[in-house]
């Protein structure tokens, strides 16, 4: 079912754009959970004729881990540091959307000249995963809050995961599970670190940590 | 002679059907509020009542204020002649009429904004400035949608782009059409002053955009304005419905039924959105419109990729 794979790819990029334009951290986490859920649906549509147990396993693990556990930890983190909204992004929200559109066009243009081994599920997988990676990267560098930066990293990882799924048949399942576990641990550590930053400095912007790095750490 | 007959019959359909869909929207909103709500035909009664009244003009206004409602109604009627209604072909079509369609809207809006400024009221001036700001962003998204659709259909005529003979189906161009439909829906909500952007029901000066501009119109003039708004929604919906449901069964009655059903579903959707969502804060509206633009642009990029 190529058309469903297409639709999922488009929806994932669209949700990244929504996260890019959003200013409320809770809403961003919610949209991220939705994006991960859609991503978790992807393995079910890869082999339309015969769904193997491996497809089901990857899909379910993605949904449980990325659409439920990681958002839960992030919600816990923002509740503990009582953070509501991204106040001062480096680039304004309107400009972010325009840049996002340009970045998407750039990703499509770059993937014209990229040749990947094997046959991907759909020709949209490569440009869409590249767009998601770049949009996630953009969120990471243009937002000032620690949690929103982590969210950018997670979106970037969703893009990589989308790309990995396109090479599904040649990629060992163990590596995918390892990646998922890494992400989980990273988010876990982030939540603890954000909590500690909050206790230490009563603020949770990443720049505070950088400026105090020499004295404290 | 034939063309005049075609245009008149086209306008007859538009004029008779358009207020009904506003009635459907308010019925859906009443249902969600747990009320019985006015009848489906309430907009017709309102228009009838307004057309029996005389207009009152403030002494500060000039001829622009009197002309704006008539120009507004005439402009949307001309626009409706360019748009096919389900199986009814558009009476006027030529290559490049998408530009005419977009700028007829701009023309009507120019006179509406001028009339609002003409009253000399500070509230109306505020509404006019908001309308000008949001409409210039929504025009960007509208044009991006038209560009994408014209690349999909290899034509720059509105009839060929969205007519009943829509050349592409969802299986071939699904992702592109999905993006265009999403983007166009936001444009519909903006152009018709619907809830995430503007509240059509409120009469609090601080929150409204479209309603504040017609605050000084009364009687027949107000009737013209309301009728023009109803027709505008009808025309936008009849552009969007054939994109979602490219009807090609061959049977005229069935096709028309499918088209009207699509219009009904679209009106109910707008009603549900109005009942369940809150109005956006004014400084967030431009982000929504930019998202509409980005969606259409994304659709364009995907179309280019697939070519």
Interface residues (C-beta under 8 A of the other chain):
Chain A: X3 X6 X7 X9 X10 X13 X14 X17 X18 X21 X23 X93 X94 X97 X98 X100 X101 X104 X105 X108 X112 X123 X124 X127
Chain B: X170 X171 X174 X175 X178 X179 X182 X284 X286 X287 X290 X291 X293 X294 X295 X297 X298 X301 X302 X304 X305 X306
